[in-house]
Amino acid sequence: MFGGVLTYFLTPERFITADIGQRVYEATAQSFDRICADLGLSDRRIYLPVAPDDRNVSKNNSWLFVPQSEETTIPTAAAIDSAFVVEDESRGLTVQPTGSELFTTFEESLVEPLGDSPEALCAQLSDALVEDFELAKSIEYETAPDEGRVSMRFSEILYGNATQFDHPIVSVVAVGLATGLQIPIETTITDTDPLAVTFRWDQSEGN
């Protein structure tokens, strides 16, 4: 009886089904894919961390930067003041990542400090994605900090089409790594069934 009463009071009044979430995400992703195609931008996806001292000002923990080409210079988060970056050497599109608010929720729920190493961050993020957000059934990861790389494999992800713009599960991990390491993180999807992603960073710029 106690369990039933507890469930009644703790159960949300409304549930958002996975199908509804999928449809909302797909509509947004398709719109951004069209914008990137119309602007002739590259397939690169780079997550830029906002410095801790600047987060209260920007009200954001990171930016997703889509550069114009492979040779485009990556700007700092502090230099971003518009969705369209039009500097000669740094042209591209910047948007708030899909995983930005999810990461904020995850960070606020931590009972320990946010990790500052790839291994610690992967452990924290994997646990949150599987146990708290239930965005994947399980996650396997391999860290290679000496190579500036983390590889992750996700089984039974909630939103199926990982090739669309800024997939939520990829975005949360990229935002988490960028924020924890305070370094730009570039993502590459290496497989889709199951979803496998490589997260890379320039070792000369970070820890």
Contacts in CASP RR format, 6 or more apart in sequence:
PFRMAT RR
TARGET T0000
AUTHOR 0000-0000-0000
METHOD contacts of the structure
MODEL  1
MFGGVLTYFLTPERFITADIGQRVYEATAQSFDRICADLGLSDRRIYLPV
APDDRNVSKNNSWLFVPQSEETTIPTAAAIDSAFVVEDESRGLTVQPTGS
ELFTTFEESLVEPLGDSPEALCAQLSDALVEDFELAKSIEYETAPDEGRV
SMRFSEILYGNATQFDHPIVSVVAVGLATGLQIPIETTITDTDPLAVTFR
WDQSEGN
18 158 0 8 1.000
18 159 0 8 1.000
21 159 0 8 1.000
22 158 0 8 1.000
22 159 0 8 1.000
22 160 0 8 1.000
25 98 0 8 1.000
25 159 0 8 1.000
25 164 0 8 1.000
25 168 0 8 1.000
26 161 0 8 1.000
26 164 0 8 1.000
28 98 0 8 1.000
28 165 0 8 1.000
29 161 0 8 1.000
29 164 0 8 1.000
29 165 0 8 1.000
29 166 0 8 1.000
29 167 0 8 1.000
30 164 0 8 1.000
30 165 0 8 1.000
32 95 0 8 1.000
32 165 0 8 1.000
32 166 0 8 1.000
33 164 0 8 1.000
33 165 0 8 1.000
35 93 0 8 1.000
36 66 0 8 1.000
36 93 0 8 1.000
36 165 0 8 1.000
39 68 0 8 1.000
39 92 0 8 1.000
39 93 0 8 1.000
40 68 0 8 1.000
41 66 0 8 1.000
41 67 0 8 1.000
41 68 0 8 1.000
41 92 0 8 1.000
41 93 0 8 1.000
42 66 0 8 1.000
42 67 0 8 1.000
42 68 0 8 1.000
42 69 0 8 1.000
42 70 0 8 1.000
42 72 0 8 1.000
44 66 0 8 1.000
44 67 0 8 1.000
44 70 0 8 1.000
44 186 0 8 1.000
45 64 0 8 1.000
45 66 0 8 1.000
45 166 0 8 1.000
45 174 0 8 1.000
45 186 0 8 1.000
45 187 0 8 1.000
46 64 0 8 1.000
46 65 0 8 1.000
46 66 0 8 1.000
46 67 0 8 1.000
46 74 0 8 1.000
46 184 0 8 1.000
46 185 0 8 1.000
46 186 0 8 1.000
46 187 0 8 1.000
47 62 0 8 1.000
47 63 0 8 1.000
47 64 0 8 1.000
47 65 0 8 1.000
47 97 0 8 1.000
47 171 0 8 1.000
47 174 0 8 1.000
47 175 0 8 1.000
47 177 0 8 1.000
47 178 0 8 1.000
47 184 0 8 1.000
47 185 0 8 1.000
47 186 0 8 1.000
47 187 0 8 1.000
48 62 0 8 1.000
48 63 0 8 1.000
48 64 0 8 1.000
48 65 0 8 1.000
48 74 0 8 1.000
48 75 0 8 1.000
48 76 0 8 1.000
48 77 0 8 1.000
48 80 0 8 1.000
48 94 0 8 1.000
48 178 0 8 1.000
48 184 0 8 1.000
49 61 0 8 1.000
49 62 0 8 1.000
49 77 0 8 1.000
49 178 0 8 1.000
49 179 0 8 1.000
49 180 0 8 1.000
49 181 0 8 1.000
49 182 0 8 1.000
49 183 0 8 1.000
49 184 0 8 1.000
50 58 0 8 1.000
50 60 0 8 1.000
50 61 0 8 1.000
50 62 0 8 1.000
50 63 0 8 1.000
50 77 0 8 1.000
50 78 0 8 1.000
50 179 0 8 1.000
51 77 0 8 1.000
51 78 0 8 1.000
51 182 0 8 1.000
54 77 0 8 1.000
54 78 0 8 1.000
55 61 0 8 1.000
58 77 0 8 1.000
60 96 0 8 1.000
60 100 0 8 1.000
61 100 0 8 1.000
61 103 0 8 1.000
61 104 0 8 1.000
61 107 0 8 1.000
61 175 0 8 1.000
61 179 0 8 1.000
62 77 0 8 1.000
62 96 0 8 1.000
62 97 0 8 1.000
62 100 0 8 1.000
62 103 0 8 1.000
62 175 0 8 1.000
62 176 0 8 1.000
62 178 0 8 1.000
62 179 0 8 1.000
63 77 0 8 1.000
63 80 0 8 1.000
63 94 0 8 1.000
63 95 0 8 1.000
63 96 0 8 1.000
63 97 0 8 1.000
64 94 0 8 1.000
64 95 0 8 1.000
64 96 0 8 1.000
64 97 0 8 1.000
64 166 0 8 1.000
64 171 0 8 1.000
65 74 0 8 1.000
65 75 0 8 1.000
65 80 0 8 1.000
65 85 0 8 1.000
65 92 0 8 1.000
65 93 0 8 1.000
65 94 0 8 1.000
65 184 0 8 1.000
66 92 0 8 1.000
66 93 0 8 1.000
66 94 0 8 1.000
66 95 0 8 1.000
67 74 0 8 1.000
67 90 0 8 1.000
67 91 0 8 1.000
67 92 0 8 1.000
68 91 0 8 1.000
68 92 0 8 1.000
72 89 0 8 1.000
72 90 0 8 1.000
72 91 0 8 1.000
72 92 0 8 1.000
73 89 0 8 1.000
73 90 0 8 1.000
74 90 0 8 1.000
74 184 0 8 1.000
75 85 0 8 1.000
75 87 0 8 1.000
75 90 0 8 1.000
79 90 0 8 1.000
80 94 0 8 1.000
82 94 0 8 1.000
83 93 0 8 1.000
83 94 0 8 1.000
83 95 0 8 1.000
84 92 0 8 1.000
84 93 0 8 1.000
84 94 0 8 1.000
85 91 0 8 1.000
85 92 0 8 1.000
85 93 0 8 1.000
85 94 0 8 1.000
86 92 0 8 1.000
95 166 0 8 1.000
97 166 0 8 1.000
97 171 0 8 1.000
97 174 0 8 1.000
97 175 0 8 1.000
98 166 0 8 1.000
98 167 0 8 1.000
98 168 0 8 1.000
98 171 0 8 1.000
99 166 0 8 1.000
99 168 0 8 1.000
99 171 0 8 1.000
99 172 0 8 1.000
99 175 0 8 1.000
100 171 0 8 1.000
100 175 0 8 1.000
102 133 0 8 1.000
102 168 0 8 1.000
102 171 0 8 1.000
102 172 0 8 1.000
103 172 0 8 1.000
103 175 0 8 1.000
103 176 0 8 1.000
103 179 0 8 1.000
106 124 0 8 1.000
106 125 0 8 1.000
106 128 0 8 1.000
106 132 0 8 1.000
106 133 0 8 1.000
106 172 0 8 1.000
107 114 0 8 1.000
107 179 0 8 1.000
109 128 0 8 1.000
109 132 0 8 1.000
110 124 0 8 1.000
114 121 0 8 1.000
114 124 0 8 1.000
114 176 0 8 1.000
114 179 0 8 1.000
114 180 0 8 1.000
115 121 0 8 1.000
115 124 0 8 1.000
115 180 0 8 1.000
116 180 0 8 1.000
116 181 0 8 1.000
116 207 0 8 1.000
117 145 0 8 1.000
117 181 0 8 1.000
117 207 0 8 1.000
118 143 0 8 1.000
118 145 0 8 1.000
118 148 0 8 1.000
118 150 0 8 1.000
118 177 0 8 1.000
118 181 0 8 1.000
119 143 0 8 1.000
119 145 0 8 1.000
121 176 0 8 1.000
121 177 0 8 1.000
121 180 0 8 1.000
121 181 0 8 1.000
122 141 0 8 1.000
122 143 0 8 1.000
122 150 0 8 1.000
122 152 0 8 1.000
122 173 0 8 1.000
125 172 0 8 1.000
125 173 0 8 1.000
125 176 0 8 1.000
125 177 0 8 1.000
126 139 0 8 1.000
126 141 0 8 1.000
126 152 0 8 1.000
128 172 0 8 1.000
129 135 0 8 1.000
129 136 0 8 1.000
129 139 0 8 1.000
129 154 0 8 1.000
129 169 0 8 1.000
129 172 0 8 1.000
129 173 0 8 1.000
130 136 0 8 1.000
130 137 0 8 1.000
130 138 0 8 1.000
130 139 0 8 1.000
133 172 0 8 1.000
134 158 0 8 1.000
135 157 0 8 1.000
135 158 0 8 1.000
135 159 0 8 1.000
135 168 0 8 1.000
135 169 0 8 1.000
135 172 0 8 1.000
136 154 0 8 1.000
136 155 0 8 1.000
136 156 0 8 1.000
136 157 0 8 1.000
136 158 0 8 1.000
136 169 0 8 1.000
137 155 0 8 1.000
137 156 0 8 1.000
137 157 0 8 1.000
138 154 0 8 1.000
138 155 0 8 1.000
138 156 0 8 1.000
139 152 0 8 1.000
139 153 0 8 1.000
139 154 0 8 1.000
139 155 0 8 1.000
140 152 0 8 1.000
140 153 0 8 1.000
141 150 0 8 1.000
141 151 0 8 1.000
141 152 0 8 1.000
141 153 0 8 1.000
142 150 0 8 1.000
142 151 0 8 1.000
142 152 0 8 1.000
143 149 0 8 1.000
143 150 0 8 1.000
144 150 0 8 1.000
144 151 0 8 1.000
146 203 0 8 1.000
148 200 0 8 1.000
148 201 0 8 1.000
148 202 0 8 1.000
148 203 0 8 1.000
149 198 0 8 1.000
149 199 0 8 1.000
149 200 0 8 1.000
149 201 0 8 1.000
150 177 0 8 1.000
150 198 0 8 1.000
150 199 0 8 1.000
151 190 0 8 1.000
151 196 0 8 1.000
151 197 0 8 1.000
151 198 0 8 1.000
151 199 0 8 1.000
152 173 0 8 1.000
152 196 0 8 1.000
152 197 0 8 1.000
152 198 0 8 1.000
152 199 0 8 1.000
153 191 0 8 1.000
153 194 0 8 1.000
153 195 0 8 1.000
153 196 0 8 1.000
154 169 0 8 1.000
154 194 0 8 1.000
154 195 0 8 1.000
154 196 0 8 1.000
154 197 0 8 1.000
155 194 0 8 1.000
156 194 0 8 1.000
157 169 0 8 1.000
157 194 0 8 1.000
157 195 0 8 1.000
158 168 0 8 1.000
158 169 0 8 1.000
159 167 0 8 1.000
159 168 0 8 1.000
159 169 0 8 1.000
160 195 0 8 1.000
161 167 0 8 1.000
162 169 0 8 1.000
162 170 0 8 1.000
162 189 0 8 1.000
162 192 0 8 1.000
162 195 0 8 1.000
162 197 0 8 1.000
163 189 0 8 1.000
163 192 0 8 1.000
167 195 0 8 1.000
169 195 0 8 1.000
170 187 0 8 1.000
170 189 0 8 1.000
170 195 0 8 1.000
170 197 0 8 1.000
173 197 0 8 1.000
173 199 0 8 1.000
174 185 0 8 1.000
174 187 0 8 1.000
174 199 0 8 1.000
177 185 0 8 1.000
177 199 0 8 1.000
177 201 0 8 1.000
178 184 0 8 1.000
178 185 0 8 1.000
181 201 0 8 1.000
181 206 0 8 1.000
181 207 0 8 1.000
182 206 0 8 1.000
182 207 0 8 1.000
183 201 0 8 1.000
183 202 0 8 1.000
183 205 0 8 1.000
183 206 0 8 1.000
183 207 0 8 1.000
184 201 0 8 1.000
184 202 0 8 1.000
184 205 0 8 1.000
185 199 0 8 1.000
185 200 0 8 1.000
185 201 0 8 1.000
186 199 0 8 1.000
186 200 0 8 1.000
186 201 0 8 1.000
187 197 0 8 1.000
187 198 0 8 1.000
187 199 0 8 1.000
187 200 0 8 1.000
188 197 0 8 1.000
188 198 0 8 1.000
188 200 0 8 1.000
189 195 0 8 1.000
189 196 0 8 1.000
189 197 0 8 1.000
190 196 0 8 1.000
190 197 0 8 1.000
190 198 0 8 1.000
END
